Amino acid sequence: MAISMRDVDPAFQGAGQKDGLEIWRIEKLQAVPVPRESHGKFFAGDSYIILKTTARKNGSFQHDIHYWLGKDTSQDESGTAAIKTVELDVALGGRGVQYREVQGNETEKFLSYFKPCIIPEEGGIASGFRHTEINEREHVTRLFVCRGKHTVHVKEVPFARSSLNHDDIFILDTKSKIFQFNGSNSSIQERAKALEVVQYLKDTNHEGKCDVAAVEDGKLMADADAGEFWGLFGGFAPLPRKTFSEPNGKDTAFPPKLLWVNKGQTVSVDYEVLTKALLDSTKCYLLDCGSEIYVWMGRETALEDRKQAGLAAEELLREGDRPKSHIIRLMEGFETVIFRSKFNKWPKKAEAVVSDESRGKVAALLKRQGFNVKAVAKSAPVKEEPLPQIDCTGNLQVWRVNDSEKTFLSFSEQCKFYSGDCYIFQYSYPGDDGEECLIGTWFGKKSIEEERAAATSLANKMVESLKFQAVLVRLYEGKEPIEFFPIFQNLVIFKGGASTGYKKFVSENGSQDDTYSESGVALFRVQGSGPDNMQAIQVDAVAPSLNSSYCYILHDGDTVFTWIGNLSSSMDQELAERQLDVIKPNLQSRMLKEGSEYDQFWKILGIKSEYSSQKIARDPESDAHLFCCTFLKGVLKVREIFNFTQDDMMTEDIFILDCHSCVFIWVGQNVDTKIRAQALSIGEKFLELDIPMENLSRETPLYVINEGSEPQFFTRFFTWDSAKTAMHGNSFERRLSILKDGIKPRRDKPKRRTTTSSHTGRSSVPDKSQRRSTSFSPDRVRVRGRSPAFNALAATFENSNARNLSTPPPVARKSFSKSSSPDPVKPPQRAASIAAMSASFERPRQTLIPKSIKGMLTSSASSRYISASQAQFSYLLCFFDVKRVLR
């Protein structure tokens, strides 16, 4: 497509190259930049162009372009704004989505840029804004009507009793006091949102110094604030019922119509099923949905054709007398989710590779015409994977599901999973505001549906027994989030299953039982980031299972090989050595570097063949999206909240936070109990419908988070204030309390209290200064996977039946309450043994030191790794670590 840049306004050069807002006002049919300090201030007699640039996690920019038309703007200015918007999009490489905004009927996305609201002023560029000077001299009492549950539309109405009704919320701004009148038919969420407007007026018009009063519809003179409010209207009088509704352009029954724009004229397109195949890249189309008209512009269309398509949409609204319907213009390859949802089976969205190239060509054309424009702007790429936001020094308990029951696993077994089984884990750990609890289910790839359902039911009961103060997570093998593995620190996943349900399934179906056997052939891929986050996963014992980016452990009975991939790191090799202590602790392993394997190695794997060298990619974390949900009779309805903050989440609702790699279901404290119980089902329905249309897997991790128990790996998406979630009352009562008192109320969440350590040897809560980071550093003291000499010494102080000997005891921490398990099955008590061990250290220090460690160094594992000088050093290290454990 040949694009002529002669008509592109020079005011747009350099636009969209950094995150944030850019605004232009149409003055004398030209786009003039609006200073940043005036952003959010609009005049009814003007037209504006607003560009919102968002830096995405993948390093690209997302552009949303809006042209806003004041109710008193001229037709020439509105037409100029529409055309200039197309020019701006061309300057951005055709990657933007364009929205037509009309005063009083703005889209929620547009209003989200200017929270809590916009209040357009009368006048415009032609009037010289003379009214502003009057407002500065004397405060004028004004009455506003507020509508909206998630974003607020504010409109000034005449200061008269006849403006009031029972359905809406009104704000009366007087010189010394701001009143909020809540119509009896308004919702709690609408009232809470309107209070944000009250706060805005208080800060803007009164410098934060005025009284605030809430007046409930139906309360008479007995209430002092109500009496004062009605006195300003000349006294109380019953309000009439609302007998009309303002047109808003919404028509849910409007059947979509597809129109082709040919030289400014629309031609109807006949179809039985609306599919993407109807759209031609060389043409422009209108999709008329009643409340919105979409202008779809093919990638190969000319600039003039795009302008004509926009004008055709404007004409279609005028002919149909639909002034408040929205026009949304979008380029091929950058269609919105809502637009794609109008079509039957829209193809999988691929990243549009033409955008950067197009923008580069546009930039080159602009440069040839004398404009100083950068080629292709990109934001700084975000790290592929954030660090785990969870403390890994807590108390872990694990159960295996057998049919409809669960069996508690000892410490030595709780980090050994089977792909044919389902597990439940409970992890209590220190948070910023007290102890936090995570209860989860883990479904192996070959686990059966009956045990998955049983695990879900049992986990739900555990959360309920903790009064919904725990976070519930549902996980599938291979889809674990980054917070999962540090909890277990050293996890081994075997093939097959140990549960009765799996054994029964294999027997009844005649399937081959591939359950791991120590005496058989097995291949393990070793992965992880450090000693406190490492895994060994059994894979098929064939050559294609190898990968140059990893290290592997292969054994055939007592024959053991450690295979080192050429692209693996020194840390990978160290983790492989540590995992040998778990899988084959008493056998010598032969190390093989990739390319120097023995024939015996390939013989065990069957045959030498090609294998991958690419590291296994995790599901990337994409830009987060927040949705408010309603779930009635199995039907899920969602509404996206744009530019969300913590204050957008109301305690009466359920919200879904989708970041692609995992999905969070947030449940407000005031949600009905029956709906609360369906929170996990809501998340599963969300994945099933793939509402964001981003090809979400139905095995994506699902978290159910109850208000007041938000973990750090959830709050990191917000600027979070935990005091707000600890408040009593509904959303309106909480906001009113903060607004009137000016302070945050006292929190009821208890601070940490001391408790005993669990059977696992991990204490519940460490001191903040002692907590272990989840990221690995070579300078840190190793806690897991130490040398066999350390393990041997630790074994003299530990019960071998209660601890995996490859794992030394962790550092003892201070702990606090809520660590008790909700399950009636109690693990063996270790208090007596711990007390005895502790008592031994009350004696003189010399009695703590064994006379010789010679016996500990004669084991085959020790001879494999340790020399005599190393043993002396390990002995001293063990002495201080063990003492610290029992201090």
Secondary structure, DSSP 8 states (H G I E B T S, - for coil): -----TTS-GGGTTTTSSSEEEEEEEETTEEEE--GGGTT--BTT-EEEEEEEEE-TTS-EEEEEEEEE-TT--HHHHHHHHHHHHHHHHHTTS--EEEEEETT---HHHHHTTTT----BS--TTTTTHHHHHHHHS---EEEEEE-SSS-EEEEE-SSGGG--SSSEEEEE-SSEEEEEE-TTS-HHHHHHHHHHHHHHHHHHSTT-SEEEEEETT--TTSHHHHHHHHHTTS-------------S--TT---EEEEEETTEEEE---SS--GGG--TTSEEEEE-SSEEEEEE-TT--HHHHHHHHHHHHHHHHHTT-TT-EEEEEETT---HHHHHTSTT-------THHHHHHHHHHHHHHHTT----S--------SS----S-SSSEEEEEEEETTEEEE--TTTTTEEETT-EEEEEEEEEETTEEEEEEEEEE-TT--HHHHHHHHHHHHHHHHHTTT-SEEEEEETT---TTHHHHHSEEEEESS--SHHHHHHHHHHT-------TTSEEEEEEEEEETTEEEEEEE-SSGGG-BTTSEEEEEETTEEEEEE-TT--HHHHHHHHHHHHHHSTTS--EEEETT---HHHHHHHSS----B-S----------EEEEEEEETTEEEEEEETT--GGG--TTSEEEEE-SS-EEEEE-TTS-HHHHTTHHHHHHHHHHHTTT-S---TTS-EEEEETT---HHHHTTS---HHHHT--S-HHHHHHHHHHHSS-----S---------TTS--S---GGG---SS--TTS---SS--HHHHHHHHTTS-TTTS-TTS---------S--S-SSS------HHHHHHHHHHTTS-GGGGS-S--TGGG-SHHHHHH--HHHHHHHHHHHHHHHHHHH-
